[in-house]
Amino acid sequence: MRVPLSWLRDFAPIAGDEVALAHALDDLGLVVEEIVRVGEGLNDVVVARVAQIAAIAGADRIRRVVVEAGSGPVEVVCGAWNFAEGDLVPLAPVGTVLPGGFEIAQRKMRGVTSNGMLCSARELGLGEDHEGILVLA
């Protein structure tokens, strides 16, 4: 069972870091199998608004997507189809290292340069859903 540290702190005065707490719980016979730090490694991921979606000539599984992330338009190539213009989505710009060590690089696909990646919940380490992009709003 997963228990957020914030829940434990609501019921008990817990001081110190989570590693010391895990050792203390283990000493009491309450096995801690792992410590998961939600959101770790997402410092470079930004929220972007989908400005434009267009077909790519000769490609039926990917599309050219232009997003606005605050510093001008960013063009990416995306294979997900579960979002629309105006949606807010997570964007990992070039150079971002996602949880699991996956580094985002600039790539050219079907003549279109992708300058980042729109991310699913699984790619961000926030859940198991990987059927499409995590639509935030």
ZIZI-V810282 format. One record per backbone hydrogen bond with DSSP energy under -0.5 kcal/mol. CO is the residue of the C=O (numbers start at 1). NH is the residue of the N-H. If there is no record, write none. Layout:
BEGIN
[[CO & NH] [CO & NH]]
END
This chain:
BEGIN
[[4 & 7] [4 & 8] [5 & 9] [6 & 10] [7 & 10] [7 & 11] [8 & 11] [8 & 12] [12 & 14] [13 & 15] [17 & 21] [18 & 22] [19 & 23] [20 & 24] [21 & 25] [22 & 26] [23 & 27] [24 & 28] [25 & 30] [26 & 29] [29 & 31] [31 & 33] [34 & 36] [35 & 37] [36 & 38] [37 & 40] [39 & 42] [42 & 45] [44 & 93] [46 & 91] [48 & 89] [49 & 51] [49 & 68] [50 & 86] [52 & 66] [54 & 64] [56 & 59] [59 & 56] [62 & 56] [63 & 65] [63 & 78] [64 & 54] [65 & 67] [65 & 76] [66 & 51] [66 & 52] [67 & 69] [67 & 74] [68 & 49] [72 & 69] [72 & 71] [74 & 67] [75 & 115] [76 & 65] [78 & 63] [84 & 87] [87 & 50] [87 & 89] [88 & 136] [88 & 137] [89 & 48] [90 & 119] [91 & 46] [91 & 93] [92 & 117] [93 & 96] [96 & 98] [96 & 104] [98 & 101] [98 & 102] [101 & 103] [102 & 98] [103 & 105] [104 & 95] [107 & 109] [107 & 114] [109 & 112] [112 & 109] [113 & 115] [114 & 107] [115 & 94] [117 & 92] [119 & 134] [120 & 124] [121 & 125] [121 & 126] [121 & 127] [122 & 125] [129 & 122] [133 & 135] [134 & 90] [134 & 136]]
END
